[in-house]
């Protein structure tokens, strides 16, 4: 009986040690997943929205650039500046402006929208609120009924959860409002000459 007891004690310690190590690994894995790439935990929040905007490429098209492809911090997500000329047209090709806020392709011309909370030219001025924003990301249709055009990756945003889309909306509402009429100086379809 004495020989059996030390063996049981050793097995007990082994099981306890294994359980402790598993608990530590599970705990640290969860923390690592939460911190991986600076990603905040799931659920709607401004921080999560900021993270999602940074990894889904919103700044690539919607932020005017200061040098190269560096977003201008004074005009983040304010869309195509009126000083940005439309790129050239060519059949069967897609052309972009040097700041990547204006495009021309087989679908026609596209300019990046003002995503700031500016009441005149930003999201609220175009009929967006949280509900219409989520609906637009799900359907690819703006509140006025027109379709979002390339290069807007609607298919990507359709896969985000409601909490993710709500988080993006919440973050966009924290931006500095920038008055920027993205269609200024452009001839829009149906415009009188």
PASEKOL-330190 format. One record per residue (C-alpha): z negated, x negated, y negated; chain; residue in one letter. Coordinates in steps of 0.25 Angstrom, whole numbers. Layout:
N
up; east; north; cadena; residuo
Z; X; Y; A; a
...
***
This chain:
193
up; east; north; cadena; residuo
0; 0; 0; A; x
-3; -11; -9; A; x
11; -17; -8; A; x
17; -4; -11; A; x
10; -2; -24; A; x
15; -14; -31; A; x
29; -10; -27; A; x
27; 4; -33; A; x
21; -1; -45; A; x
33; -11; -47; A; x
43; 1; -45; A; x
35; 9; -55; A; x
36; -2; -65; A; x
51; -3; -62; A; x
54; 12; -64; A; x
45; 12; -77; A; x
52; 0; -82; A; x
66; 5; -79; A; x
62; 19; -85; A; x
57; 11; -98; A; x
70; 3; -99; A; x
79; 15; -97; A; x
71; 22; -108; A; x
73; 10; -117; A; x
87; 9; -114; A; x
90; 24; -116; A; x
82; 23; -129; A; x
89; 11; -135; A; x
103; 16; -130; A; x
101; 29; -138; A; x
97; 21; -150; A; x
109; 12; -149; A; x
118; 23; -148; A; x
112; 29; -160; A; x
114; 16; -168; A; x
127; 12; -162; A; x
136; 9; -173; A; x
126; 15; -183; A; x
128; 29; -177; A; x
117; 39; -180; A; x
112; 48; -170; A; x
119; 61; -167; A; x
117; 74; -176; A; x
122; 78; -189; A; x
118; 68; -200; A; x
124; 61; -212; A; x
122; 47; -206; A; x
130; 52; -193; A; x
141; 57; -203; A; x
141; 44; -210; A; x
142; 36; -197; A; x
153; 46; -191; A; x
161; 45; -204; A; x
161; 29; -203; A; x
166; 29; -189; A; x
176; 40; -189; A; x
185; 33; -200; A; x
183; 43; -211; A; x
182; 32; -221; A; x
196; 26; -216; A; x
203; 38; -223; A; x
194; 45; -232; A; x
188; 33; -240; A; x
196; 26; -251; A; x
196; 11; -248; A; x
191; 0; -258; A; x
198; -12; -250; A; x
205; -11; -237; A; x
199; 0; -229; A; x
185; -1; -235; A; x
180; 13; -240; A; x
177; 14; -255; A; x
162; 17; -255; A; x
164; 24; -268; A; x
174; 34; -262; A; x
170; 35; -248; A; x
177; 47; -240; A; x
183; 52; -253; A; x
198; 52; -248; A; x
211; 47; -253; A; x
210; 42; -268; A; x
220; 47; -277; A; x
224; 33; -279; A; x
229; 32; -265; A; x
244; 34; -263; A; x
249; 41; -251; A; x
255; 32; -241; A; x
270; 31; -239; A; x
277; 41; -230; A; x
285; 37; -217; A; x
290; 45; -206; A; x
283; 43; -193; A; x
272; 34; -199; A; x
258; 36; -205; A; x
255; 29; -218; A; x
241; 27; -225; A; x
237; 23; -239; A; x
231; 10; -240; A; x
217; 16; -242; A; x
219; 25; -229; A; x
216; 38; -237; A; x
231; 43; -237; A; x
241; 45; -226; A; x
255; 49; -223; A; x
260; 53; -210; A; x
269; 63; -202; A; x
259; 74; -206; A; x
260; 71; -221; A; x
250; 65; -231; A; x
235; 64; -229; A; x
225; 60; -238; A; x
210; 57; -234; A; x
201; 68; -239; A; x
189; 67; -248; A; x
177; 68; -239; A; x
166; 67; -250; A; x
158; 79; -255; A; x
165; 79; -268; A; x
166; 94; -271; A; x
180; 94; -278; A; x
188; 84; -269; A; x
179; 81; -257; A; x
175; 90; -245; A; x
168; 101; -252; A; x
180; 103; -261; A; x
189; 105; -249; A; x
181; 116; -243; A; x
172; 107; -233; A; x
158; 110; -229; A; x
151; 105; -217; A; x
157; 117; -209; A; x
171; 115; -214; A; x
170; 100; -212; A; x
167; 102; -197; A; x
177; 112; -195; A; x
188; 103; -202; A; x
184; 92; -193; A; x
185; 101; -180; A; x
198; 108; -184; A; x
205; 97; -192; A; x
207; 108; -203; A; x
202; 107; -217; A; x
194; 118; -223; A; x
207; 122; -231; A; x
214; 124; -217; A; x
223; 111; -218; A; x
223; 101; -206; A; x
217; 88; -208; A; x
229; 78; -207; A; x
230; 64; -200; A; x
224; 54; -201; A; x
211; 63; -200; A; x
206; 61; -186; A; x
203; 76; -184; A; x
202; 74; -169; A; x
191; 64; -170; A; x
182; 73; -179; A; x
185; 85; -170; A; x
177; 78; -159; A; x
164; 75; -168; A; x
152; 84; -166; A; x
148; 94; -176; A; x
136; 85; -179; A; x
145; 74; -182; A; x
154; 82; -191; A; x
142; 87; -198; A; x
137; 73; -200; A; x
150; 69; -206; A; x
150; 80; -215; A; x
135; 77; -219; A; x
139; 63; -222; A; x
151; 66; -230; A; x
142; 75; -239; A; x
134; 62; -243; A; x
146; 55; -248; A; x
148; 53; -263; A; x
157; 64; -268; A; x
170; 58; -273; A; x
180; 66; -281; A; x
193; 62; -275; A; x
205; 72; -274; A; x
212; 65; -262; A; x
226; 73; -265; A; x
226; 68; -279; A; x
240; 63; -283; A; x
246; 68; -270; A; x
257; 78; -268; A; x
251; 88; -258; A; x
260; 97; -249; A; x
264; 109; -256; A; x
261; 103; -270; A; x
271; 107; -281; A; x
279; 96; -287; A; x
***
